[in-house]
Amino acid sequence: MTTRRNLLALLFAAATVMPAAAADPSMWNLVMPDARIMIGMDVTRVVSSPLGQKFLSQLNLESGDFKKFMDSTGFDPRRDLREVLVASTGGATHQGSLVIVRGVFDEAKISALLSVSGQAAAGTHQGVKILSSGKDNGSVGFLSSSMLVGGTLDEVKAAIDRQQSGATLDASIASRIQSSASRYEAWLISTASPSSFTRIPGPNPGNMMRADLFQAVESFSGGLHLSGDIVDLDAEAVTRSEKDASALVDVFKFLVQVVGSNQPPDSPMGKMFDSMKSSVEGRTAKLSFSAPSSEILKLFEAAPRKQAVKVQAVSIRH
């Protein structure tokens, strides 16, 4: 698959885009009113962080296909991608999912490249240019030179309608988004229990415990903060009762202890687990982890080495 197809799939696959913090009301007002999961990323802040710089250094964005795409469209994600907001009603398919992207886009160049290559057909809705892939009904709408919206054709049209009518997101949800976006570079908000998204198969005790754990949670949220040399990960869940909140914290402590016991004490992962803090405030269970960026980076540096060892081992055996 070519790089152009990969990027088009990224824009069209509304439920599979990597999340960061959207502090722009013009973005979240496009969200469907029945959305139950929202994920945001402030790409500019993430890219400028030590972790972001490390990720970029590992990407081969100067490879032939991708460089041709950037040259043809004038779009360089390292420079032109600013914010991403993903919203979903929580369905099992891409239906009911929407991706809103803020950045710098040359509509004419992108449309020409994808249309000429046969990867997308052009259309309009209320005067807004839409490119549709024909595969999985995926579409992208050019709301302006600085904002795109992606999803199924119906979802893209509905987002355009909300923009044209001046619709606004529910004030309580908008307030939660604003709070998360101001605190984190990447965040997640769910207004529903994870039990409504996840099917727990089988009658064994382990599955029953997971089912009870999920059903006790009424809503949850989390965020990633890259403050200089420290990476902070926070999560909280609102449960049915104070007892449920305490039980949830106890379960996560147990899981962290089990996983952490398999890590060397001086390893990056071991240090992160050791930093875990937890608390209960009424019906809310809170967890947090912290680790130096340098320690987190070691995890990503170790992965390629492990992969190289595996490749060498396979070569020796053959």
N, C-alpha and C positions, 0 to 999 in steps of 0.2 A: 504494500500500500504506500502510495506516495505521501510526502509531507503535506501537500496541499489537501489531500483527502483526510489526513489525520487532523489538520486544523479545522476543516469544515465539520468533521464529526464532533470535534470539541465544541464548536459553536452550536451545533444542532442537538447534542446529547444533553438535554436540559437537566437531567437528574444526576449526571456523572461528573460535573465540573468540580475541580478542587475549590474548596472554599477559600474570606478576609473582611475587613470592617467597612461597611457601607454607611457613611454619615451623611449621605445626600438624600433628602426627602423625595426628590424627583425620582429616585430609584425605587425606594420602598413603596411609594404610592402606586407603582405599577403592579405590585404583588396582588394575587388573587385574594379576595376577602375570606375565603375558606382555607387558606394556607395554614398548615399545622407545623411545618418545619421550615426554618429559615437559616441559611448559612451565609456568612459574609467574610470578605477578605479585603483589606486595604493593601493592594498589591505593591503600591509605592513604598509603604513602610516596611513590608516584608522583604522586598528586594534589597532595600538599603541596609537591612540588618546583617550581622555576621553570618547567620544561618542562611539568609537569602543569597548572600554573595557566594557562599559555599555551594549551594544548589546550582546557581548559575554557572559556576566554574566547571560543574560536572556535566552540564548539558552541552551537546554538540550542536549549537545553533548556527554554526558556520558551515555545516555540512551542505553538500551540493543542493539537494532538493529544497531544504528550508531556506537557504540563502537566496535561491531563485525566487521563492515565494515572497520573501521580504523585499527583494529588489523589484518584483513585479507589482506589489501592492503598496509599498512604502510603509508597511506595518511591521514594526519590530517590537515584540512583546516585552522585551526588557526595558524599553523606553516608552511605549505607547499604551500599555495596559495599566490602568489605574485602580479600578475597583471591580469586584465581582460580588453579586448577590444572587443566591440560589433559593428558590422557594418551591415548596411542594405540598400537596394536600395529603401526602403520605401513602399514595396508592402503590401497588406492587409493580406497576409499569411506569413508563415515562409520561403517561397521561396524567395531567394535573401537576406538571412540573414546569418551571420557568427559570431561565437564566438571564440576568440583566448585567450587562457589562458596560463599564464606563472607561473611556480612553480616547485615543485619537485614531480615527478611521477615515480612509479615503474611499467613500462609497463607490465612486465611479471605477476606480482601479480594481477593487475587490470584486465588484459585480462583473466587470468585464472578464476577469481571469476565470472566475467560477462558471460563468455562463458560457464562455467560449470553450472551456474544457468539458462542458457537458455535465458538470457536477451539480448544477443548480439551475432551476428555471425561475425567471423573474416575474413578479406580479406586484400589485399594489392593493392597499386597503386604507381608505380614508386619506388617500394621497401619500401614504407611507410606503416606501419601496420594501418589498419582501422577496427573499430568495428561498425557494423550497427545494429540498434535495430529492423529493419523491420517495426516499427510503425512510420508513417509519414515520412518514408525514412530517419530518423535521423541517423547521423553517427558521429564518433569521430576519428580523425587521430592523431597518435603519431608522431609528427614531430621530437621530440627528448625527452630525459628524463626530459627536462625542459619546453616543450611547446606542448600544445594540440590545435587542431582546431576542432570546432564542427559546424554542420549545416546539410543540406541535403547531400546525398552522392555526388551529382554533385558539390555542392559548396565546399565540402571538397576536392574533387579531383582537382577542379580548383585552390584552394589555394595551394595545393601541387605542381601543375604545375608552379604557380607563384614563389614559393620558389625555385624549381629546375632550373627555367630559369633565376633567379636573377632579376625578375621584381621589379620595384620600383613604389611607389605611386606618383601621381602628386605632383610636388614640392610645389605648393601653398597650397594644402591640408595638406601635410606633415608638412609644416611650421606652419599651424594653430594648428595641433595636438601637435607639439613640444611646442608651446607657452602655450597652455592650460595645458599640462601635467606638465610643469615647475611651473605653478602658482597654480594648484588645485590638491586636492586628488581625486576628482571625477569631471567629466566634460562631456559636450555634445556639439556636433557640427552638424549643419545641413546646407547643401549647397543649400537647396531648401525652398520654402515657405511652411508653415504649411498647407496652403490651398490645396497643392498637396497630402497631407496625410490624411486630415480630410474632410469628406463630411458633409456639413451643411444642414440638412433637414428642410423642411418647409419654407413658405413664410412670417412668422410673422416678425415684426420689429426687435425683439431681435436676431433672426437668421441672418437677413440681416446685422445687425451691426457686428456680429461675422464674417460673411463672408467677409465684407469689411476690417475688421481688419486683418484677416488672409491674404487676397490677397495683402494687402499693404506691407507685409513682404517678402523680397526676400531671406533672410537667417537669421539664428539665432544661438546663442551659449550661454552656461552658465557654471558655475563651482561652486564647493563647496570647501571652504578652511577651514581646521581645524587647526587654528594657536594657539596652546596652549589652553587657556581658552576661546577663541573667535571663534565662527562659522560664517563665511562669505559666503553669497550666492550672486553671481553676474550673471546678464543676460544682453544680448544685442541683438538687432535686427537691421539688415540693411533693410531699407524700400525704397520705390520708390522715395521719395522726403523728403526734410526737413519738409514740412507740415505734411506728413504722420508720420514722427518720433515724432513730437510734439503731434499729435493727439493720437498716441499710448501711449505715456507717460501719457497723460491726462486720457485716459481710464483706465490704470492700477492704477493710483492714485485714481480714483473714486472707482474701485473695492476694493482696499485696504482699503479705507475709510469705505466702506459699511461693509466689513468683520470685520475690526478692531473695528468698533463701537459696535459690538456684543460681544467683549471681555472685561473682567475686565481690567482696566488700569494697575494694577500691575501683571497681568497674564503673563506667558512666551510668549504666542502668541501676547498679546497686546503690550508688549515691543518690540517684533520683528517688528511688523507693524509700531510702532512709529519710529523705526530706519531706515525706508526706505529712500533711497536717489535716486534721478533720475536726468538725464541730457540728453541733446540732443547735439550731435556733428555731424553737417551736416545731413546726412541721417540716422545716427545711434541713436537709442534710447537705453539708458542704465538705468538699475535698480540694486539696491543692498540692501541687508538686512544684519544686524549683530545682534548677540545675544550671551551672555555668554553661554558656554557649560553647566553650572549648570542649566540655565533656560531651555535650550532645553531638558536636561535630565528629568526635572520635567514633561514635556509632556509625556514622555514614562513611567515615574513612575506613572502618574495619570491614564493612560489607563488601566492597570491591576486592579486598585482599582475600576474604573467605571464598568469594566466587572464583578468584584466580587459582586458589589452592584446589578447589573442586575440579576445575578444568585440567590442571596439571595431573591430578590423580587419575582422571579418566584417560588422559593421553598416555600415561605410564602403563595403565592396565591394557591398553590397546597397542 
